Amino acid sequence: MGYSTKIQLIKRQKSEQWYVNFPAAVAQAAEFEQGEVVEWFIDDHQNFVLKRSNSAVANLKKKLKTNPTT
């Protein structure tokens, strides 16, 4: 099952910012933390890859290991 989202653009006089918001269900399923830094890679013009830091993944694995029911 996929979740659709819109790409948002905010244009200012000297700059522009693009935003992609995660649906809450996706963020919760991935167990993102507030302020977590991720890195985007462009696989091709149709697929983008979001990579988490090794420390974020290690913390998540540690959390799952100590509490497998969550």
Backbone torsions as a table, in degrees:
resi	resn	phi	psi	omega
1	MET	NA	132.9	178.8
2	GLY	-103.8	162.4	176.3
3	TYR	-123.6	125.1	-179.8
4	SER	-90.8	151.5	176.7
5	THR	-150.9	154.9	179.7
6	LYS	-96.5	146.8	172.1
7	ILE	-84.8	129.0	-179.0
8	GLN	-109.6	145.0	178.7
9	LEU	-127.7	129.3	173.6
10	ILE	-115.5	115.9	-179.6
11	LYS	-100.1	132.1	174.8
12	ARG	-118.8	175.6	-177.0
13	GLN	-58.0	-43.5	-174.2
14	LYS	-114.1	2.6	-177.7
15	SER	-158.2	173.3	173.8
16	GLU	-144.9	149.3	177.6
17	GLN	-129.1	138.8	178.3
18	TRP	-109.2	140.2	-178.4
19	TYR	-127.6	139.0	170.3
20	VAL	-125.7	117.9	-180.0
21	ASN	-98.3	137.0	175.1
22	PHE	-84.7	135.6	169.7
23	PRO	-61.4	147.0	-176.7
24	ALA	-54.6	-39.7	-178.4
25	ALA	-61.4	-37.5	179.4
26	VAL	-70.1	-46.6	-179.9
27	ALA	-62.4	-40.5	179.3
28	GLN	-68.9	-41.4	179.7
29	ALA	-64.5	-34.6	178.9
30	ALA	-83.3	-8.9	-179.2
31	GLU	56.0	47.6	175.1
32	PHE	-65.8	150.3	175.0
33	GLU	-106.1	148.2	177.2
34	GLN	-60.5	131.6	179.1
35	GLY	82.5	1.3	179.8
36	GLU	-62.3	136.7	179.7
37	VAL	-97.9	131.7	179.1
38	VAL	-126.4	167.5	-178.9
39	GLU	-127.9	132.6	178.6
40	TRP	-95.7	139.8	172.3
41	PHE	-125.5	142.9	176.6
42	ILE	-98.6	111.0	178.6
43	ASP	-75.7	-49.4	173.2
44	ASP	-159.2	-172.3	-176.3
45	HIS	-72.8	-3.2	-180.0
46	GLN	-114.1	-21.7	-175.0
47	ASN	-125.1	127.0	175.8
48	PHE	-115.5	143.0	-178.2
49	VAL	-114.1	129.1	177.0
50	LEU	-104.4	120.4	-176.7
51	LYS	-111.7	131.3	175.9
52	ARG	-89.8	158.7	177.4
53	SER	-70.7	155.8	178.7
54	ASN	-60.7	-36.6	-178.9
55	SER	-67.6	-37.6	178.2
56	ALA	-64.4	-41.3	179.5
57	VAL	-68.9	-41.0	178.9
58	ALA	-62.4	-41.9	177.9
59	ASN	-64.2	-39.3	179.0
60	LEU	-66.0	-44.1	179.0
61	LYS	-63.5	-39.9	178.6
62	LYS	-62.8	-43.1	179.6
63	LYS	-63.1	-43.6	-179.4
64	LEU	-68.3	-33.9	180.0
65	LYS	-67.6	-39.6	-178.2
66	THR	-81.5	-21.3	-179.0
67	ASN	-141.8	76.9	-173.0
68	PRO	-68.1	-12.1	-178.8
69	THR	-86.0	-9.4	-177.8
70	THR	-91.2	NA	NA
